[in-house]
Each structure stands twice: as structure tokens, then as C-alpha cells.
């Protein structure tokens, strides 16, 4: 079934999400590679094919090896590939994306706060929230990935 092109149907809504995405990628002060890593993990957790495709490509552009990218879903099993800051970001990403299950526990918050500090943690959480919102649009309206067979 073809679904609405949400960019055309709600141009103002798409523009608003675009502003949020722009802030997440350029305004938070977080490293671009870290932002795209978080975007990828959120998208994997939510199952957004379009965003997984886009952010995998972004990570490659930022110099992350394919060997490391393919192991993002099991980052905690290969912790030696991910520096402390990336592991802390990935852990908080999972906590916030699965908030209905985790309720953003005090233990997870404390660990993330220790790794990032208050300002960067708020910015990281904005990045996570932005991608969760975009994933919901992408999945609901079946945005197609660029990947081809």
C-alpha cells in the first residue's frame, strides 16, 4: 500500500522536524560521528530501514569502519571497539529509546551524567528524541532506503 508523502502533505510539520534534525546534527556541540552513531542505534532499535541506511552511510563518511558499524547492534559484547564516550551514549540511547520499559532509570541517568555532564547529556537526549520522532514518521509512512540490490 502506498502511504502519504508526509513531506508534501505537511510541509510545515516536515520543516519543523527538519529544524530539530538540523539542531541535533549541528547545534548540540556533540561530535558528528557520535550523533550519527546515536541516530543509527535509535533507528536500529525502532526498525527504520530508511534511517538505518542513511546513518550507516553517514558513519562511513565520518570514517567509521564497516567492521565496527556492523557490530553496533551488539556494541556491549564488543565494548573494546567503542570508546567510553560512545559506550555511554549507546547505553543512554537504548535507555531513552526504550523508555516505556526502562523509565530512564536513575542508574542509567547517573552513568550517562558521569560520562557527559549535565549540558552534553541534555543535548544527547535531544539527539535521541529527534531521531525517535523522525523514525516514527519514516516507519509510519514507509520511507524507502536508498540501498539497491
N, CA and C atoms as a LAMMPS dump frame, in Angstrom:
ITEM: TIMESTEP
0
ITEM: NUMBER OF ATOMS
447
ITEM: BOX BOUNDS ff ff ff
-5.0000000000000000e+02 5.0000000000000000e+02
-5.0000000000000000e+02 5.0000000000000000e+02
-5.0000000000000000e+02 5.0000000000000000e+02
ITEM: ATOMS id mol type element x y z
1 1 1 N 0.842 -1.182 0
2 1 2 C 0 0 0
3 1 3 C 0.885 1.243 0
4 2 1 N 0.58 2.167 -0.881
5 2 2 C 1.284 3.442 -0.89
6 2 3 C 0.766 4.297 0.259
7 3 1 N 1.682 4.968 0.892
8 3 2 C 1.302 5.831 2.014
9 3 3 C 1.575 7.28 1.654
10 4 1 N 1.014 8.165 2.427
11 4 2 C 1.159 9.598 2.172
12 4 3 C 2.631 9.998 2.175
13 5 1 N 2.949 10.94 1.334
14 5 2 C 4.267 11.575 1.354
15 5 3 C 4.176 12.703 2.379
16 6 1 N 4.609 12.412 3.581
17 6 2 C 4.399 13.347 4.675
18 6 3 C 5.127 14.665 4.478
19 7 1 N 6.185 14.667 3.68
20 7 2 C 6.899 15.918 3.379
21 7 3 C 6.006 16.872 2.587
22 8 1 N 5.182 16.317 1.7
23 8 2 C 4.283 17.129 0.879
24 8 3 C 2.987 17.452 1.61
25 9 1 N 2.46 16.493 2.322
26 9 2 C 1.173 16.668 2.984
27 9 3 C 1.267 17.693 4.121
28 10 1 N 2.352 17.654 4.865
29 10 2 C 2.53 18.604 5.974
30 10 3 C 3.896 19.261 5.854
31 11 1 N 3.985 20.192 4.943
32 11 2 C 5.259 20.859 4.698
33 11 3 C 5.756 21.603 5.939
34 12 1 N 4.854 22.201 6.682
35 12 2 C 5.265 22.916 7.905
36 12 3 C 5.739 21.938 8.98
37 13 1 N 5.044 20.804 9.087
38 13 2 C 5.472 19.781 10.039
39 13 3 C 6.823 19.206 9.66
40 14 1 N 7.011 18.931 8.37
41 14 2 C 8.298 18.42 7.89
42 14 3 C 9.4 19.444 8.143
43 15 1 N 9.083 20.703 7.922
44 15 2 C 10.057 21.779 8.165
45 15 3 C 10.438 21.829 9.654
46 16 1 N 9.446 21.682 10.518
47 16 2 C 9.706 21.711 11.969
48 16 3 C 10.616 20.559 12.382
49 17 1 N 10.33 19.358 11.854
50 17 2 C 11.211 18.223 12.162
51 17 3 C 12.596 18.438 11.562
52 18 1 N 12.646 19.079 10.405
53 18 2 C 13.935 19.401 9.795
54 18 3 C 14.765 20.34 10.657
55 19 1 N 14.119 21.301 11.269
56 19 2 C 14.815 22.221 12.173
57 19 3 C 15.371 21.454 13.383
58 20 1 N 14.562 20.561 13.917
59 20 2 C 15.015 19.743 15.046
60 20 3 C 16.201 18.876 14.629
61 21 1 N 16.118 18.239 13.471
62 21 2 C 17.213 17.404 12.964
63 21 3 C 18.473 18.244 12.76
64 22 1 N 18.308 19.434 12.2
65 22 2 C 19.458 20.318 11.983
66 22 3 C 20.116 20.673 13.32
67 23 1 N 19.304 21 14.319
68 23 2 C 19.876 21.301 15.642
69 23 3 C 20.619 20.089 16.185
70 24 1 N 20.02 18.913 16.051
71 24 2 C 20.644 17.691 16.575
72 24 3 C 21.984 17.428 15.901
73 25 1 N 22.099 17.731 14.613
74 25 2 C 23.339 17.427 13.897
75 25 3 C 24.371 18.541 13.963
76 26 1 N 23.945 19.781 14.201
77 26 2 C 24.921 20.875 14.154
78 26 3 C 24.925 21.785 15.378
79 27 1 N 23.896 21.743 16.181
80 27 2 C 23.777 22.722 17.258
81 27 3 C 24.077 22.236 18.655
82 28 1 N 24.259 20.94 18.817
83 28 2 C 24.404 20.4 20.171
84 28 3 C 25.818 20.492 20.71
85 29 1 N 26.78 20.639 19.824
86 29 2 C 28.177 20.625 20.251
87 29 3 C 28.743 19.219 20.383
88 30 1 N 27.923 18.206 20.144
89 30 2 C 28.401 16.822 20.183
90 30 3 C 29.113 16.502 18.87
91 31 1 N 30.074 15.585 18.926
92 31 2 C 30.835 15.209 17.75
93 31 3 C 29.895 14.604 16.704
94 32 1 N 30.061 14.991 15.432
95 32 2 C 29.174 14.472 14.383
96 32 3 C 29.154 12.947 14.31
97 33 1 N 30.292 12.303 14.467
98 33 2 C 30.324 10.834 14.431
99 33 3 C 29.507 10.228 15.556
100 34 1 N 29.539 10.842 16.728
101 34 2 C 28.755 10.358 17.862
102 34 3 C 27.263 10.546 17.588
103 35 1 N 26.9 11.681 17.027
104 35 2 C 25.493 11.943 16.71
105 35 3 C 24.974 10.893 15.729
106 36 1 N 25.732 10.604 14.673
107 36 2 C 25.275 9.632 13.689
108 36 3 C 25.275 8.209 14.249
109 37 1 N 26.184 7.922 15.172
110 37 2 C 26.167 6.627 15.847
111 37 3 C 24.876 6.476 16.65
112 38 1 N 24.507 7.511 17.362
113 38 2 C 23.258 7.504 18.13
114 38 3 C 22.061 7.396 17.182
115 39 1 N 22.074 8.176 16.11
116 39 2 C 20.995 8.092 15.124
117 39 3 C 20.851 6.666 14.598
118 40 1 N 21.98 6.03 14.299
119 40 2 C 21.93 4.661 13.787
120 40 3 C 21.341 3.718 14.82
121 41 1 N 21.805 3.81 16.069
122 41 2 C 21.309 2.877 17.092
123 41 3 C 19.827 3.077 17.366
124 42 1 N 19.377 4.318 17.436
125 42 2 C 17.946 4.574 17.618
126 42 3 C 17.167 3.927 16.476
127 43 1 N 17.652 4.119 15.266
128 43 2 C 16.963 3.602 14.084
129 43 3 C 16.953 2.085 14.049
130 44 1 N 18.025 1.465 14.518
131 44 2 C 18.051 0.011 14.616
132 44 3 C 17.02 -0.477 15.628
133 45 1 N 16.968 0.169 16.769
134 45 2 C 16.018 -0.231 17.811
135 45 3 C 14.579 -0.083 17.337
136 46 1 N 14.312 0.957 16.566
137 46 2 C 12.961 1.216 16.085
138 46 3 C 12.641 0.48 14.784
139 47 1 N 13.657 0.006 14.084
140 47 2 C 13.438 -0.713 12.837
141 47 3 C 13.118 0.189 11.661
142 48 1 N 13.755 1.342 11.568
143 48 2 C 13.53 2.272 10.467
144 48 3 C 14.572 2.03 9.375
145 49 1 N 14.17 1.319 8.324
146 49 2 C 15.1 0.949 7.252
147 49 3 C 15.732 2.174 6.598
148 50 1 N 14.927 3.19 6.307
149 50 2 C 15.445 4.403 5.664
150 50 3 C 16.559 5.04 6.508
151 51 1 N 16.297 5.209 7.787
152 51 2 C 17.272 5.88 8.659
153 51 3 C 18.504 5.01 8.925
154 52 1 N 18.324 3.707 9.012
155 52 2 C 19.48 2.816 9.152
156 52 3 C 20.388 2.985 7.944
157 53 1 N 19.806 3.008 6.766
158 53 2 C 20.57 3.203 5.532
159 53 3 C 21.305 4.542 5.555
160 54 1 N 20.594 5.62 5.829
161 54 2 C 21.18 6.957 5.808
162 54 3 C 22.312 7.089 6.82
163 55 1 N 22.094 6.641 8.04
164 55 2 C 23.084 6.893 9.089
165 55 3 C 24.258 5.926 9.033
166 56 1 N 24.057 4.773 8.434
167 56 2 C 25.201 3.905 8.152
168 56 3 C 26.117 4.609 7.156
169 57 1 N 25.533 5.17 6.108
170 57 2 C 26.309 5.913 5.114
171 57 3 C 27.011 7.116 5.752
172 58 1 N 26.306 7.814 6.645
173 58 2 C 26.909 8.97 7.328
174 58 3 C 28.112 8.549 8.167
175 59 1 N 28.001 7.441 8.87
176 59 2 C 29.119 6.965 9.686
177 59 3 C 30.317 6.586 8.82
178 60 1 N 30.068 5.988 7.679
179 60 2 C 31.166 5.669 6.765
180 60 3 C 31.831 6.956 6.301
181 61 1 N 31.045 7.976 5.966
182 61 2 C 31.593 9.282 5.559
183 61 3 C 32.433 9.902 6.669
184 62 1 N 32.044 9.658 7.928
185 62 2 C 32.797 10.204 9.063
186 62 3 C 33.968 9.31 9.469
187 63 1 N 34.24 8.273 8.696
188 63 2 C 35.43 7.466 8.908
189 63 3 C 35.267 6.219 9.751
190 64 1 N 34.057 5.876 10.15
191 64 2 C 33.888 4.659 10.931
192 64 3 C 34 3.452 9.998
193 65 1 N 34.702 2.436 10.454
194 65 2 C 34.889 1.241 9.633
195 65 3 C 33.599 0.436 9.547
196 66 1 N 33.428 -0.239 8.422
197 66 2 C 32.281 -1.119 8.243
198 66 3 C 32.313 -2.22 9.301
199 67 1 N 33.514 -2.703 9.632
200 67 2 C 33.645 -3.739 10.664
201 67 3 C 32.995 -3.302 11.979
202 68 1 N 33.19 -2.045 12.343
203 68 2 C 32.619 -1.525 13.583
204 68 3 C 31.116 -1.265 13.433
205 69 1 N 30.723 -0.712 12.3
206 69 2 C 29.309 -0.389 12.078
207 69 3 C 28.428 -1.63 12.173
208 70 1 N 28.866 -2.727 11.584
209 70 2 C 28.004 -3.922 11.597
210 70 3 C 27.843 -4.493 13.001
211 71 1 N 28.706 -4.083 13.92
212 71 2 C 28.612 -4.587 15.297
213 71 3 C 27.905 -3.629 16.253
214 72 1 N 27.397 -2.527 15.736
215 72 2 C 26.669 -1.582 16.594
216 72 3 C 25.516 -2.253 17.345
217 73 1 N 24.736 -3.148 16.723
218 73 2 C 23.63 -3.766 17.478
219 73 3 C 24.094 -4.584 18.688
220 74 1 N 25.349 -5.006 18.697
221 74 2 C 25.879 -5.805 19.811
222 74 3 C 27.08 -5.101 20.444
223 75 1 N 27.025 -3.781 20.481
224 75 2 C 28.142 -2.967 20.965
225 75 3 C 28.615 -3.384 22.349
226 76 1 N 27.703 -3.804 23.202
227 76 2 C 28.083 -4.169 24.564
228 76 3 C 28.88 -5.474 24.612
229 77 1 N 28.77 -6.302 23.574
230 77 2 C 29.549 -7.541 23.507
231 77 3 C 30.95 -7.301 22.94
232 78 1 N 31.117 -6.199 22.238
233 78 2 C 32.42 -5.851 21.649
234 78 3 C 32.837 -4.469 22.143
235 79 1 N 32.724 -4.272 23.428
236 79 2 C 32.977 -2.967 24.043
237 79 3 C 34.358 -2.417 23.694
238 80 1 N 35.313 -3.283 23.442
239 80 2 C 36.675 -2.841 23.122
240 80 3 C 36.727 -2.038 21.818
241 81 1 N 35.713 -2.153 20.979
242 81 2 C 35.679 -1.384 19.731
243 81 3 C 35.139 0.027 19.926
244 82 1 N 34.483 0.269 21.043
245 82 2 C 33.806 1.533 21.28
246 82 3 C 34.423 2.24 22.478
247 83 1 N 34.944 3.446 22.29
248 83 2 C 35.484 4.207 23.421
249 83 3 C 34.411 4.467 24.491
250 84 1 N 34.857 4.831 25.677
251 84 2 C 33.941 5.051 26.809
252 84 3 C 32.772 5.965 26.456
253 85 1 N 33.055 7.077 25.809
254 85 2 C 32.005 8.053 25.492
255 85 3 C 30.957 7.437 24.546
256 86 1 N 31.396 6.676 23.56
257 86 2 C 30.457 6.019 22.661
258 86 3 C 29.629 4.978 23.399
259 87 1 N 30.252 4.206 24.27
260 87 2 C 29.501 3.2 25.039
261 87 3 C 28.461 3.871 25.935
262 88 1 N 28.844 4.964 26.562
263 88 2 C 27.903 5.68 27.421
264 88 3 C 26.745 6.24 26.591
265 89 1 N 27.049 6.756 25.411
266 89 2 C 25.998 7.291 24.535
267 89 3 C 25.073 6.182 24.06
268 90 1 N 25.635 5.053 23.699
269 90 2 C 24.811 3.935 23.233
270 90 3 C 23.923 3.395 24.355
271 91 1 N 24.463 3.308 25.554
272 91 2 C 23.671 2.83 26.69
273 91 3 C 22.5 3.789 26.974
274 92 1 N 22.778 5.093 26.966
275 92 2 C 21.722 6.072 27.221
276 92 3 C 20.704 6.078 26.069
277 93 1 N 21.192 5.897 24.849
278 93 2 C 20.316 5.808 23.683
279 93 3 C 19.312 4.679 23.85
280 94 1 N 19.769 3.53 24.27
281 94 2 C 18.87 2.392 24.471
282 94 3 C 17.901 2.664 25.613
283 95 1 N 18.388 3.271 26.671
284 95 2 C 17.546 3.584 27.831
285 95 3 C 16.415 4.535 27.451
286 96 1 N 16.747 5.572 26.699
287 96 2 C 15.748 6.588 26.335
288 96 3 C 14.813 6.078 25.236
289 97 1 N 15.349 5.365 24.259
290 97 2 C 14.512 4.855 23.179
291 97 3 C 13.527 3.816 23.7
292 98 1 N 13.928 3.058 24.691
293 98 2 C 13.046 2.043 25.289
294 98 3 C 12.408 2.559 26.585
295 99 1 N 12.137 3.839 26.64
296 99 2 C 11.694 4.49 27.874
297 99 3 C 10.429 3.858 28.454
298 100 1 N 9.571 3.293 27.628
299 100 2 C 8.361 2.662 28.179
300 100 3 C 8.709 1.423 28.994
301 101 1 N 9.865 0.832 28.735
302 101 2 C 10.33 -0.329 29.506
303 101 3 C 11.272 0.079 30.641
304 102 1 N 12.14 1.043 30.365
305 102 2 C 13.205 1.38 31.32
306 102 3 C 12.838 2.5 32.284
307 103 1 N 11.956 3.371 31.844
308 103 2 C 11.573 4.561 32.603
309 103 3 C 12.786 5.442 32.915
310 104 1 N 13.809 5.378 32.032
311 104 2 C 15.027 6.178 32.203
312 104 3 C 15.504 6.088 33.658
313 105 1 N 15.953 4.91 34.011
314 105 2 C 16.299 4.604 35.405
315 105 3 C 17.34 5.561 35.985
316 106 1 N 17.302 5.708 37.291
317 106 2 C 18.273 6.548 37.993
318 106 3 C 19.699 6.049 37.761
319 107 1 N 19.885 4.743 37.713
320 107 2 C 21.223 4.172 37.5
321 107 3 C 21.75 4.549 36.116
322 108 1 N 20.91 4.431 35.107
323 108 2 C 21.326 4.782 33.74
324 108 3 C 21.583 6.283 33.631
325 109 1 N 20.723 7.078 34.247
326 109 2 C 20.907 8.531 34.221
327 109 3 C 22.225 8.912 34.873
328 110 1 N 22.494 8.336 36.021
329 110 2 C 23.726 8.634 36.735
330 110 3 C 24.96 8.277 35.906
331 111 1 N 24.935 7.122 35.26
332 111 2 C 26.065 6.698 34.419
333 111 3 C 26.245 7.653 33.246
334 112 1 N 25.156 8.033 32.619
335 112 2 C 25.233 8.95 31.481
336 112 3 C 25.692 10.338 31.917
337 113 1 N 25.206 10.789 33.062
338 113 2 C 25.604 12.085 33.585
339 113 3 C 27.103 12.113 33.889
340 114 1 N 27.605 11.041 34.447
341 114 2 C 29.044 10.943 34.739
342 114 3 C 29.861 11.026 33.459
343 115 1 N 29.401 10.387 32.411
344 115 2 C 30.137 10.354 31.143
345 115 3 C 30.048 11.667 30.377
346 116 1 N 28.912 12.368 30.478
347 116 2 C 28.679 13.532 29.624
348 116 3 C 28.604 14.864 30.345
349 117 1 N 28.237 14.878 31.617
350 117 2 C 27.953 16.149 32.27
351 117 3 C 26.543 16.583 31.9
352 118 1 N 26.035 17.541 32.644
353 118 2 C 24.63 17.922 32.51
354 118 3 C 24.276 18.472 31.129
355 119 1 N 25.002 19.461 30.645
356 119 2 C 24.675 20.106 29.361
357 119 3 C 24.751 19.111 28.205
358 120 1 N 25.846 18.377 28.09
359 120 2 C 26.001 17.427 26.988
360 120 3 C 24.974 16.299 27.08
361 121 1 N 24.583 15.919 28.294
362 121 2 C 23.569 14.867 28.44
363 121 3 C 22.204 15.357 27.948
364 122 1 N 21.872 16.574 28.257
365 122 2 C 20.618 17.139 27.734
366 122 3 C 20.672 17.177 26.212
367 123 1 N 21.788 17.629 25.653
368 123 2 C 21.926 17.683 24.19
369 123 3 C 21.855 16.283 23.581
370 124 1 N 22.506 15.318 24.201
371 124 2 C 22.447 13.935 23.727
372 124 3 C 21.007 13.428 23.739
373 125 1 N 20.274 13.76 24.762
374 125 2 C 18.881 13.32 24.869
375 125 3 C 18.02 13.985 23.793
376 126 1 N 18.329 15.211 23.435
377 126 2 C 17.643 15.87 22.314
378 126 3 C 17.934 15.124 21.016
379 127 1 N 19.187 14.719 20.819
380 127 2 C 19.558 13.947 19.631
381 127 3 C 18.745 12.65 19.575
382 128 1 N 18.666 11.955 20.693
383 128 2 C 17.909 10.701 20.762
384 128 3 C 16.428 10.947 20.479
385 129 1 N 15.873 11.965 21.1
386 129 2 C 14.452 12.273 20.909
387 129 3 C 14.166 12.663 19.459
388 130 1 N 15.055 13.428 18.856
389 130 2 C 14.868 13.846 17.461
390 130 3 C 14.797 12.633 16.544
391 131 1 N 15.731 11.701 16.707
392 131 2 C 15.729 10.541 15.817
393 131 3 C 14.54 9.633 16.093
394 132 1 N 14.117 9.525 17.328
395 132 2 C 12.913 8.743 17.62
396 132 3 C 11.705 9.349 16.898
397 133 1 N 11.575 10.669 16.899
398 133 2 C 10.467 11.323 16.201
399 133 3 C 10.553 11.073 14.702
400 134 1 N 11.732 11.244 14.138
401 134 2 C 11.907 11.05 12.7
402 134 3 C 11.662 9.598 12.321
403 135 1 N 12.117 8.654 13.143
404 135 2 C 11.849 7.236 12.873
405 135 3 C 10.359 6.956 12.822
406 136 1 N 9.616 7.554 13.711
407 136 2 C 8.187 7.292 13.731
408 136 3 C 7.509 7.777 12.453
409 137 1 N 8.005 8.866 11.901
410 137 2 C 7.482 9.34 10.619
411 137 3 C 7.939 8.415 9.491
412 138 1 N 9.207 8.065 9.488
413 138 2 C 9.749 7.204 8.44
414 138 3 C 9.092 5.842 8.393
415 139 1 N 8.885 5.256 9.548
416 139 2 C 8.257 3.937 9.618
417 139 3 C 6.77 4.031 9.267
418 140 1 N 6.087 5 9.829
419 140 2 C 4.64 5.132 9.604
420 140 3 C 4.301 5.37 8.142
421 141 1 N 5.171 6.111 7.441
422 141 2 C 4.896 6.446 6.044
423 141 3 C 5.812 5.703 5.068
424 142 1 N 6.524 4.671 5.591
425 142 2 C 7.318 3.741 4.786
426 142 3 C 8.323 4.438 3.873
427 143 1 N 9.154 5.321 4.462
428 143 2 C 10.24 5.909 3.668
429 143 3 C 11.166 4.799 3.197
430 144 1 N 11.515 4.846 1.943
431 144 2 C 12.349 3.803 1.361
432 144 3 C 13.827 4.131 1.554
433 145 1 N 14.639 3.111 1.818
434 145 2 C 16.092 3.327 1.859
435 145 3 C 16.629 3.531 0.446
436 146 1 N 17.818 4.133 0.361
437 146 2 C 18.474 4.308 -0.942
438 146 3 C 19.099 3.014 -1.432
439 147 1 N 19.349 2.08 -0.538
440 147 2 C 20.039 0.837 -0.891
441 147 3 C 19.34 0.129 -2.041
442 148 1 N 20.143 -0.452 -2.905
443 148 2 C 19.627 -1.217 -4.052
444 148 3 C 20.301 -2.564 -4.071
445 149 1 N 19.609 -3.559 -4.61
446 149 2 C 20.147 -4.92 -4.688
447 149 3 C 21.297 -4.988 -5.685
